[in-house]
Amino acid sequence: MRLDDTPQAMLDDPAIALVVVCTPNASHYALAKAALQAGKHVVVDKPFVLSSAEGDELAALARDRGLRLAVYQNRRWDGDFLTLRRTLESGELGAVHTYRAHFDRYAPQVKARWKEQAQPGAGVLWDLGSHLIDQALQLFGKPHAVTAHLSTQRDGAQVEDAFELVLDHGGTKAVLHAGALVRAPGPRYQVHGTLGSFVKVGIDPQEDALKAGQRPGDAGWGHDAPANYATVTRADGSRHAVETLPGAYQAFYQGMYDAIAEGGDVPVKAEEAVDVIRVIEHALRSHRERRTIDLT
């Protein structure tokens, strides 16, 4: 395998068909555009770009050139989200009225990295918020209104490190939360419907497994600890555990391969990723103006 110091060397290589952009958020747009103009298929890490206008432009460029453009929203393949989605599709909870999703951590020290420095695309809303928003849009569609509260909680924080975001989907309210000073995190998901409730603790194990040197296909890959299985409580008060489906980040790249080789849809469409960016734009405006942004 050949390593090059510049993006252009990679773009000029006719043997390369797919370019993956995994760089600081502010550089996504320029690098993805250059790759598409060079005739490459492209995967861009989340968040896609820093404005919906940039995202619309890249999506149109890919369509015009017949190229595959996808965004790496890998947490669609978290085991807990796959399990929740299957539970909702089963109808076991009835009509959902309240959806709460938390992505909380305890990281009291501000790190010297671009995600935590005062620059475009930094901060927890762009980082973890793009995951939580994407999942909510997958379950409930585009919101009717957005309300957001952002804050900086840690000493020395240059950008927001906590937020609470409420997406109004009509009969369903999605409450999304992330924070860096949560020493005892509560449930990852709390979902309440007319026929029951779904509560899930613990975080998907795939990221930690990758950091530990494991790889997809290893024994036990993506399997949750039984202590973290979700609990469904029915309207009559009865309860049962729901075994977590195995997480499968590898499914994204299998889907990307299939899209390139066979001409099908990419696993996460650019247009869907632009919808996430629009919600972030509305959230930033909501926080700035201290009001709910009505999208109807």
Salt bridges, closest charged atoms under 4 A:
ASP4 OD2 - ARG2 NE 3.01
ASP13 OD2 - ARG2 NH1 3.58
ASP56 OD2 - ARG278 NH2 2.75
GLU57 OE2 - LYS33 NZ 2.96
ASP78 OD2 - ARG75 NH1 2.86
ASP80 OD2 - ARG188 NE 3.77
GLU89 OE2 - ARG85 NE 3.79
GLU92 OE2 - ARG234 NH2 3.37
GLU92 OE2 - HIS240 NE2 3.17
ASP104 OD2 - HIS102 ND1 2.87
ASP104 OD1 - HIS177 ND1 3.00
GLU116 OE2 - ARG113 NE 2.80
GLU116 OE1 - ARG154 NH2 2.76
ASP127 OD1 - LYS46 NZ 2.60
ASP127 OD1 - LYS115 NZ 3.70
ASP134 OD2 - ARG76 NE 2.80
ASP161 OD2 - ARG154 NE 2.90
ASP168 OD1 - LYS173 NZ 3.66
GLU207 OE1 - ARG75 NH2 2.60
GLU207 OE2 - LYS211 NZ 3.20
ASP224 OD2 - LYS200 NZ 2.95
ASP265 OD2 - LYS269 NZ 3.83
GLU271 OE2 - ARG63 NH1 2.65
GLU272 OE1 - ARG76 NH2 3.00
ASP275 OD1 - LYS142 NZ 3.76
ASP275 OD1 - ARG278 NH1 3.56
GLU289 OE2 - ARG285 NE 3.26
GLU289 OE1 - ARG291 NE 2.64
